[in-house]
Amino acid sequence: MALIVDFFLQGVQMMLVVAIAPAVLGLTRKVKARLLRRIGPPVLQPYRDLWKLMHKEAVLAHNASWIYRTAPYLIFAATWVAAALVPSYAAGLLFSWSADLIAIVALLGTARFALALAGMDVGTAFGGIGSSREMMIASLAEPAMLLIVFTVALVAGTTQLSAVATLFSTGSAGLRVSLGLGLFAFLLVAIAENARIPIDNPATHLELTMVHEAMVLEYSGRHLAMIEAASAVKLVLYFSLIACLFAPLGIAGPGAAASDYALGIAAYLGKLFVLALLLPIAETGVAKMRVFRYPLFVGSAFAAAALAVFLLFVSKGF
């Protein structure tokens, strides 16, 4: 019976992140539209868009290989697994032993690699431009993300997310400047990885500025639906990492009661709601960057993460 309960709790987390992802994306679009004095689409519009795309015919280029056809499913699967491993409402679930920060980075890198290959597979100019820009961003974002992982690992003594969330929720780690720098660097990395302003504008298709949209410009039907769903799940993944690493309040511990799990779900949804409100507010306050300034933006995240690791080593030396 206990094993059935463990499978159920793990299944709730797996289904929660993928079910709530379109609503989080719709909320960010709605808030941004209202800030720009527009009505904007309904919050549930992403669900309708995915439903329509799933029932449309997938149009493929004549020279598309198996990579182009299988990449959307690989991207969605890798992103979904990574999001499902991050403790959302409870720590110590059935698959929590595999919820490692380095494994999360590896899964995200796999999805990015598949997307870049798919963008170049057909041979269009836009796909090649988007893939090259994506790799340029990733070349700085991934080292910064690894330094953030090292910062958390040095403070918590582990990279296992459930253990980190349990430690930080008790407040035993205390307030640290290094964690503040890690949070700042993580926010910059999250903006770059999710193709948000000032790196990219997901609401436009301008040839000279788009990154993510350039790689998926040739997709349609169910393939485009899988990529759009993966993008929404990826946004929820980064929101979940922020909530788990830097605001783990409300997360239920191992073997908690049903009321604790319900409180954890409510706290998790509340965190997603707050982050979904703050993201469009931050986006409307800045302008889109030029492509050649991307390394400066992502490099700032790398510098902040490196400084966080340096401060930890210096503080441990005294």
C-alpha positions in Angstrom: 0.0 0.0 0.0 2.8 2.4 0.8 4.4 1.8 -2.6 1.1 2.6 -4.3 0.9 5.9 -2.3 4.5 6.7 -3.3 3.7 6.1 -7.0 0.6 8.2 -6.7 2.4 11.2 -5.1 5.1 11.0 -7.7 2.5 10.8 -10.5 0.8 13.9 -9.1 4.0 15.8 -9.4 4.7 14.6 -12.9 1.2 15.5 -14.1 1.0 18.8 -12.2 4.0 20.4 -13.9 2.7 19.5 -17.4 -0.9 20.3 -16.7 -0.2 23.8 -15.2 2.4 24.8 -17.7 0.1 26.3 -20.4 -1.8 28.2 -17.7 1.4 29.7 -16.4 2.4 30.7 -19.9 -1.1 32.2 -20.5 -1.0 34.1 -17.3 2.3 35.7 -18.3 0.9 36.7 -21.7 -2.2 38.1 -20.1 -0.4 40.2 -17.5 2.0 41.5 -20.1 -0.8 42.5 -22.4 -2.6 44.4 -19.6 0.6 46.2 -18.7 0.8 47.3 -22.4 -2.8 48.5 -22.1 -4.2 45.7 -24.3 -6.8 43.2 -23.5 -4.7 40.2 -24.4 -5.6 36.5 -25.0 -7.5 34.5 -22.3 -5.3 32.8 -19.7 -6.5 29.4 -21.0 -5.7 30.2 -24.7 -2.5 28.1 -24.7 -4.6 25.0 -24.0 -6.8 25.8 -27.0 -3.8 26.4 -29.2 -2.2 23.1 -28.3 -5.5 21.3 -28.9 -5.8 22.8 -32.3 -2.2 22.0 -33.3 -2.6 18.4 -32.2 -5.5 18.0 -34.6 -3.8 19.6 -37.6 -1.7 17.9 -40.2 2.0 18.0 -39.8 3.7 19.4 -42.9 7.2 18.2 -43.5 9.9 19.5 -45.9 11.0 17.1 -48.6 14.6 17.0 -47.3 13.6 16.5 -43.6 15.4 13.6 -42.0 14.4 11.4 -39.0 16.0 14.0 -36.8 13.5 16.6 -37.8 10.6 14.2 -37.1 11.8 12.8 -33.8 13.3 16.0 -32.2 10.0 17.4 -30.9 9.2 14.3 -29.0 12.7 14.1 -27.6 12.6 17.8 -26.6 9.3 17.4 -24.8 10.3 14.1 -23.1 13.6 15.5 -21.8 12.0 18.8 -20.6 9.2 16.9 -18.9 11.4 14.5 -17.1 13.6 17.4 -15.9 10.6 19.3 -14.6 9.1 16.2 -13.0 12.3 15.6 -11.0 12.3 19.0 -9.4 10.6 18.9 -6.0 7.5 21.0 -6.3 5.1 20.4 -3.4 6.9 17.6 -1.6 10.5 16.4 -1.0 11.6 12.8 -0.7 9.3 11.4 -3.3 9.8 8.0 -5.0 12.2 9.2 -7.7 13.8 11.9 -5.6 17.1 10.0 -5.6 17.5 10.9 -9.3 16.5 14.6 -8.8 20.1 15.8 -9.1 21.0 19.3 -10.2 23.6 18.1 -12.6 21.2 15.6 -14.1 18.7 18.5 -14.6 21.4 20.5 -16.5 22.2 17.4 -18.6 18.6 16.9 -19.6 18.2 20.5 -20.5 21.4 20.3 -22.6 20.0 17.3 -24.4 16.8 19.1 -25.3 18.8 22.1 -26.5 21.0 20.0 -28.6 18.0 18.2 -30.3 16.4 21.6 -31.0 19.5 23.0 -32.6 19.9 19.9 -34.7 16.3 20.1 -35.8 16.7 23.8 -36.7 19.6 23.0 -39.0 18.2 19.8 -40.5 16.0 21.3 -43.1 18.7 23.7 -44.3 16.8 27.0 -44.1 18.6 30.2 -43.4 16.5 31.1 -40.4 17.0 27.7 -38.8 20.8 28.0 -39.1 20.7 31.5 -37.6 18.6 30.4 -34.7 20.7 27.4 -34.0 23.9 29.3 -34.0 22.5 32.0 -31.7 21.1 29.3 -29.4 24.5 27.6 -29.1 26.2 31.0 -28.5 23.8 31.6 -25.6 24.2 28.1 -24.3 28.0 28.3 -24.4 27.8 31.0 -21.6 24.5 29.9 -19.9 25.6 26.3 -19.2 28.9 27.2 -17.4 27.0 29.8 -15.4 24.4 27.2 -14.5 27.1 24.7 -13.4 28.6 27.4 -11.2 25.2 28.0 -9.6 25.0 24.2 -9.0 28.4 24.3 -7.3 27.3 27.3 -5.1 24.3 25.4 -3.9 26.3 22.2 -3.5 29.0 24.0 -1.4 26.3 25.4 0.9 24.1 22.3 1.2 26.8 19.7 0.8 24.9 17.9 -1.9 23.4 18.4 -5.4 20.3 16.2 -4.6 17.3 18.6 -4.8 15.2 17.0 -2.2 18.0 17.2 0.4 18.7 20.8 -0.7 15.0 21.8 -0.3 14.7 20.1 3.1 17.9 21.9 4.3 17.0 25.3 3.0 13.3 25.1 4.2 14.5 24.7 7.8 16.6 27.8 7.6 19.8 26.2 8.9 21.8 27.4 5.9 21.1 31.0 6.9 21.3 34.1 4.8 24.3 34.1 2.6 25.6 36.6 0.1 26.7 33.8 -2.2 23.1 32.5 -2.4 22.0 36.0 -3.3 24.5 36.1 -6.1 23.5 32.7 -7.1 19.8 33.7 -7.3 20.8 36.8 -9.4 22.8 34.6 -11.8 20.0 32.0 -12.0 17.5 34.7 -12.9 19.7 35.8 -15.8 20.2 32.3 -16.9 16.5 31.5 -16.7 15.6 34.6 -18.9 18.2 33.5 -21.5 17.2 29.9 -21.5 13.5 30.6 -21.9 14.1 33.1 -24.7 12.5 36.0 -22.9 13.2 39.7 -23.2 15.9 41.2 -23.4 17.4 38.1 -25.0 14.5 37.2 -27.3 10.9 38.2 -27.7 8.6 35.1 -27.9 5.7 37.2 -29.3 7.5 38.3 -32.5 8.9 36.7 -35.7 11.4 39.4 -36.8 14.1 37.7 -38.8 17.0 39.7 -37.4 16.2 39.2 -33.7 14.5 35.8 -33.2 16.3 32.9 -31.7 13.9 30.2 -30.5 11.2 31.0 -33.1 13.8 30.7 -35.9 14.5 27.1 -35.1 10.9 26.0 -35.0 9.7 28.2 -37.9 9.3 25.2 -40.2 7.3 23.0 -37.7 3.5 22.6 -37.8 0.8 20.4 -36.5 1.5 18.0 -33.7 5.3 18.6 -34.0 4.8 22.3 -33.2 2.4 21.4 -30.4 5.1 19.3 -28.7 7.7 22.1 -29.0 5.3 24.7 -27.7 4.3 22.4 -24.8 8.0 21.8 -24.0 8.6 25.6 -24.0 5.8 26.0 -21.4 7.1 23.1 -19.3 10.6 24.6 -19.4 9.3 27.9 -18.0 7.6 26.0 -15.2 10.8 24.0 -14.7 12.8 27.2 -14.0 10.1 28.6 -11.8 10.1 25.3 -9.9 13.9 25.5 -9.5 13.6 29.0 -8.1 10.9 27.9 -5.7 12.9 24.8 -4.6 16.3 26.3 -4.2 15.6 29.8 -3.0 12.0 29.8 -1.6 11.3 26.2 -0.4 8.7 27.3 2.2 5.7 25.0 2.3 7.3 21.9 0.8 6.1 18.8 2.6 8.7 16.5 4.0 9.0 12.7 3.5 6.1 10.8 5.1 4.0 13.9 5.6 0.2 13.8 6.2 -2.3 14.5 3.4 -3.0 18.0 4.7 0.7 18.8 4.4 0.7 17.6 0.8 -2.3 19.8 0.1 -0.6 22.7 1.7 2.5 22.0 -0.4 0.5 22.1 -3.6 -1.2 25.3 -2.6 2.1 26.9 -1.8 3.7 25.7 -5.0 0.8 27.1 -7.1 1.1 30.4 -5.2 4.8 30.6 -6.0 4.1 30.0 -9.7 1.5 32.6 -9.6 3.8 35.2 -8.1 6.6 34.4 -10.5 4.3 34.5 -13.5 3.3 38.0 -12.4 6.8 39.2 -11.9 8.2 38.0 -15.2 6.1 40.2 -17.5 6.5 43.1 -15.1 10.3 42.8 -15.5 10.0 42.3 -19.3 8.0 45.5 -19.8 10.7 47.5 -18.0 13.5 46.6 -20.4 14.1 46.7 -24.1 15.2 44.0 -26.5 19.0 43.7 -26.7 21.0 43.6 -29.9 22.3 40.2 -30.8 26.0 41.2 -30.2 25.1 42.2 -26.6 23.9 38.7 -25.7 27.3 37.6 -24.4 27.4 40.6 -22.1 24.1 39.7 -20.5 24.7 36.0 -20.1 28.3 36.7 -19.1 27.1 38.8 -16.2 25.4 35.6 -14.9 28.6 33.7 -15.2 30.5 36.5 -13.4 28.0 36.6 -10.6 28.0 32.8 -10.2 31.8 32.7 -10.2 31.9 35.4 -7.5 29.4 33.4 -5.4 31.7 30.3 -5.6 34.7 32.5 -4.8 33.0 34.0 -1.7 32.2 30.5 -0.5 35.7 29.3 -0.7 37.0 32.5 1.0 34.5 32.2 3.8 35.4 28.6 4.4 39.0 29.5 4.6 38.6 31.7 7.7 
